[in-house]
Amino acid sequence: MRLIALSPPQEYPDEAHIVNELFASGLQTFHLRKPAFTRETLERYINLIPAEYHRRIVIHSHYSLAKHYHFQGIHLTEKARHSSSVHRIIRELKEKSLSTSFHSLEELRSHRRRYTYVFIGPVFDSISKPDYKSTFDPGSLRETIAALKKRNNYVPQLIALGGIETKNIPTAFSLGFAGVAVLGAVWESKEPVEAFRKIKTLTDR
């Protein structure tokens, strides 16, 4: 099962050091999402990460940086999905992974772009956002994922997002997801690295 970790949207004490420990603990895909960061601020953050780990980073903004760093890929926000300038960058980055987030089954059913994987959520009630509740019915979600997998055309990996923690990872797997993305379960913990390691033991099975 694929395991993805997202950065906290706001700055976190000693964050880069913790991220480097997550990489050393086996994290293969790290989504760097800092909505308020300027290009310069984001680049300073990236330069705190050893170059050997850059291939595990997916950025959510300032996509042109992907031309200068060996990132794993880029993640399109809803706004970016409709940007012609972003489309041009995508064409130049064919070897990179491409992902996005959908928040409804209808969005999932109607997608046309060939994404490497997509986040679906919130599948469970969010840990980092107490008012961000799941709106998905497990039965409908399971049926939709199963139906998509039966289609003849290309289907990206589906990654469960929102409220992911150790107790519900087996449920996410049973719904048909190929992986999970964690945020609050790691960054709301007193020991983020240890929390990640516990989650990783479940996804490695």
Long-range contacts (C-beta under 8 A, 24 or more apart in sequence): 1-169, 1-173, 1-177, 1-178, 1-179, 1-180, 1-202, 1-203, 1-204, 1-205, 2-28, 2-29, 2-117, 2-157, 2-159, 2-178, 2-179, 2-180, 2-203, 3-27, 3-28, 3-29, 3-179, 3-180, 3-182, 3-199, 3-200, 3-203, 4-29, 4-30, 4-31, 4-159, 4-179, 4-180, 4-181, 4-182, 5-29, 5-30, 5-31, 5-181, 5-182, 5-183, 5-186, 5-196, 6-30, 6-31, 6-33, 6-181, 6-182, 6-183, 7-31, 7-32, 7-33, 7-34, 8-128, 8-183, 8-187, 9-33, 9-34, 9-35, 9-36, 10-36, 12-187, 15-45, 16-45, 16-48, 16-49, 18-192, 18-193, 19-49, 20-48, 20-49, 20-50, 20-53, 21-193, 22-186, 22-192, 22-193, 22-196, 23-49, 23-53, 23-56, 25-193, 25-196, 25-197, 25-200, 26-200, 27-56, 27-196, 27-200, 28-56, 29-56, 29-58, 29-72, 30-56, 30-57, 30-58, 31-58, 31-60, 31-75, 31-181, 32-57, 32-58, 32-59, 32-60, 33-60, 33-61, 33-75, 34-60, 34-61, 35-60, 35-61, 37-61, 37-62, 39-64, 39-65, 58-97, 58-99, 63-89, 64-89, 66-93, 66-96, 67-92, 67-93, 71-96, 72-96, 72-97, 73-97, 73-98, 73-99, 73-116, 74-98, 74-99, 75-99, 75-100, 75-101, 76-100, 77-101, 81-113, 99-156, 99-159, 101-161, 103-135, 104-135, 105-136, 105-140, 105-141, 105-144, 108-144, 108-148, 108-158, 109-144, 109-148, 111-156, 114-154, 114-156, 115-156, 116-156, 116-157, 117-156, 117-157, 117-158, 117-159, 117-178, 117-179, 118-156, 118-157, 118-158, 118-159, 119-159, 119-160, 119-161, 119-181, 120-158, 120-159, 120-160, 120-161, 120-177, 121-160, 121-161, 121-162, 121-181, 122-161, 122-162, 122-163, 123-160, 123-161, 123-162, 123-163, 123-164, 123-172, 123-175, 123-177, 124-160, 124-162, 124-163, 124-164, 124-165, 124-168, 124-171, 125-162, 125-163, 126-162, 126-163, 126-184, 127-163, 127-165, 127-183, 127-184, 127-185, 127-188, 128-183, 128-184, 128-187, 128-188, 129-184, 132-162, 134-162, 134-163, 138-171, 138-175, 141-175, 141-176, 142-174, 142-175, 142-176, 145-175, 145-176, 145-177, 146-176, 149-176, 164-199, 165-199, 166-198, 166-199, 166-202, 169-199, 169-202, 169-203, 170-202, 179-203
